[in-house]
Amino acid sequence: MQRLDAEALLQESAIAGYPQALEYFAILILDGKSSSGNFSSGLAYLTDASDKGQANASYRLATMFRDSIIVDADEQMYQSSSCLLPSKEVWKRKKNWTAK
C-alpha cells in the first residue's frame, strides 16, 4: 500500500513539473516498475526532466539514442531509404578511419 501511495505522490509531483520527480517517475515507467504509463509517456517525462536540467535524464536519453532504443524521425527516414545508404565500399573504407 505504501508503494502505491509513494508512486501516486511521485506522479503528482511529476505532473506538477518538479524536475527530479519527472526523472524518477520516468525511470519507474521505463523500467517497467509502474503501471501508470507506457513507454511513450515515460519518454515524455524523461525528455521534460532533461529539458529542465536533470543531467541523469539527459544521459539516459543519450544512451537510449546510442543503443537505438529510440531514434528520431530523420534517422528512421534515412534507414528506410535504400538510395541514401552508403555502399559497401564506403563502409569498408570507414573501418580504416581513425579519430584525430
Secondary structure, 3 states (H helix, E strand, C coil): CHHHHHHHHHHHHHHHCCHHHHHHHHHHHHCCCCCCCCHHHHHHHHHHHHHCCCHHHHHHHHHHHHCCCCCCHHHHHHHHCHHHCCCHHHHHHHCCCCCC
